[in-house]
């Protein structure tokens, strides 16, 4: 197998999942664009990530996030934070479900800032097999632009709330920030792949994969 092909998602079951009509249309348009770029001398490099792999990484990531976040909370506030009430637990669960949707919206906002036609170049969907909503950018971006949009939900919904929670002594907000940072595990994996990839090409553009988590690089 070609080394570049190994960089992408190798879970054949995920890649063979049934697509919605909107996803099928998006995939066909993407493949047509990819074929045109290859004709223009570009090579294609898959940097996709398997959903199952991302979920496993999220489980592993949760441990250090909790240790670091709660440890800093204790150092700052000198308190364990008190007990959660049933109401606070319910509100935490409702906030998480709402923010899962907001997470994808923020991806779209981040990428739309750089897309030629703004939000017209952004599409949203839902992988019912994995109960996973997603956002897809339909146009090429630079490396910095792609990473910005990929990490924006992690920072705004996860890292910043964690920092605020530690400063003001709010344990529920801390736990919400930890959960939302952990929910960006797939995004972190994708960015890690992008940062690790080395290329001598003079021209590189980054595109969101139309039906899988992660992106595709075109270089020449």
N, C-alpha and C positions, 0 to 999 in steps of 0.2 A: 504493500500500500504506500502511496506517495506520502511523504512527510507532511506536506501541507494539508492533505486531506485528513490526517489524523488530528489536526487542530480543532476540527468541528465535532458536533454531537454524533456519537457513534451508536446511539440507541435506535436501532432500526424500527422498533415498535412505535416510538414517538414520531419518527419521520414518516411512518406509514399511516398515521392516524387519519380518520375521515375528516375532510375539510368542509367547512361551510361554503356556500356559493361565493360569499364575499372573500373568503380566504383563497379559494381556488382562482378567482379572478385576479386577486392581488399577486398570487404566485405566478400566474401566467404572464402578467405584465412585468414582474420582476425578472423572470427568465428571459423574456424578450429583450429587456434592457441589458441583462448580463451577456446575452449572445452578441448584442451590438458592441458592447465594450470589449469583448474578447476579439471581435473582428478588428477593433481599433488598436489592438496590440496589448490590451490589459490581460493579466492573469488573475484568477479568482482564488481567494483563500477563505475558507470557512472558519469562522470563530464563534460558532454556535455552542450552546451549553444545554445539556439534557435537563429536563424538568426534575426528574428523579434525583439526579446528581446534585442539582441546586438545593433540593429539599433536604438531602442528607447533609450537605454543607451547612444549611441553616440550623440543623439540630446541633451540629458540632460547634458552630459559631456562637450559639446562645450561651454556652458555658462561660467562655472568657468575657463576653459582653456583660453577663450578670455579675461576675466576680469583680471586674474593673468598675462597672457602673455603681454597684451597691457598695463596693469598698470605698470609692471616692465619696459617696453619699454619707457613709458613716464617719469618715475623716472630717468632712465639712460640718456635719450637723450634730455629731456626737449622740446620735439617737438611732434606734432601729426603725423608727418611722411610725410605730403604732400598728394597730390591727386594721385589716380591711373589713368593712361592713358589707353585707349582701348587696346593698345599693351601690356602693362604690365598685364592687366586682361587676355588677350588671352594667354600670356606666362604662367601665373599662372595656368590656366585651363589645358593647354597642359602638364605642369610639373606634375600636380596632376594625370592625367590619366596615364602618364608614370610611376609615382612612385607607383601607385596602383599595377602594375605588379612587379616592383622592390621589393615592400613590401613582396610579396610571395616568390620571389627569395631569399631574405635575411632570411626568415624563413628556407628555404631549406639549405642555407649555414650554419646557426647556428646549425641545427640538424645534418647535414652531418658531422660536425666536430667530433661528438661522435658516429655516426652510424658505425656499423661494416664494411660496404662496401661503406661508403661515399655517394655520390650522387646516387648510384644505389639503395639505400634504401629510396630515396625521390621521390615522384610523385606529379605532379601538375594537376589541373583541373579547371573546371568552372561550377558553379551552375547557369544555364541560367535562372531558375525561379526567382532568386534573383539578377541576374547580378553580381555575386560574384565569383572572382577567389579564389583558395585556394591552399594550400600546405599540403601534408600529409607525415608524417614520418612512415615507415612501420615496424620499429623495436622498442623494448622496450628501454626506457631511464631512467636515474635516475631523481629524482625530480629537482635537480639543472640544469641538462642538458635540460630537457623539458622546464623549465621556461626561461632559457637563450635563447633558440631558439624562444620561444613564444614572448618575449619582445624585441628581438634584432631589429626588424623593427621600433618599437615605439621609441626606443632610438636613432637609427642612422638616421632615416628619420624625426623624430618629435622633440624629446627633444633637441638633439644637435643643429639642425638648429634654434630652438627657442632661445637657449642661444647665439649662434653666432649672430643672428639677433639683439638681444638686445644689444650686445656688440658693433656691428659695425653700428647700427642705420638703418638697412634695414627693412622697413615695409613689402614689398612683401615677403621677406624671412621669416619674423615673421608669417605672415598669412599662408604661406605654411607649416611652422613647426606646427602651431596650427591645421591645417586641417589634416596633416599626423599623429599627435598624436591622434587626435579624430578618425581617421580611424582605429586606433588600439584598439578601445573600446572593441571589441569582445575578443581580446587577453588579455586585462586587466581584463575582467570579468572571463575568464578562469583561469588566474593566481590567481585571488582573491578566486575562488572556491578551487583551489589546496591548497592555504595557509590556508584557513579556515578549511580544512578537517583534522580531528584528527584521528589517528589510533594507536593502540597498537601493530600492527603486526610487526614482526621482519624482514620480507622481503616484500618490496614494489617496484613494477616497474610501470612505466608510459608509456602508449601508446597513440598515436594520434588515434582518432576515424577515421575509413576509409572513412566515408561518411557524418559525421556531424562535426560541429564546436566544438572543445574541445577534451577531452581525456578520457581514461578509465584507472582506477587503478586496478592492480592485486596484492593482498596481502595475506599473510599467516603467 
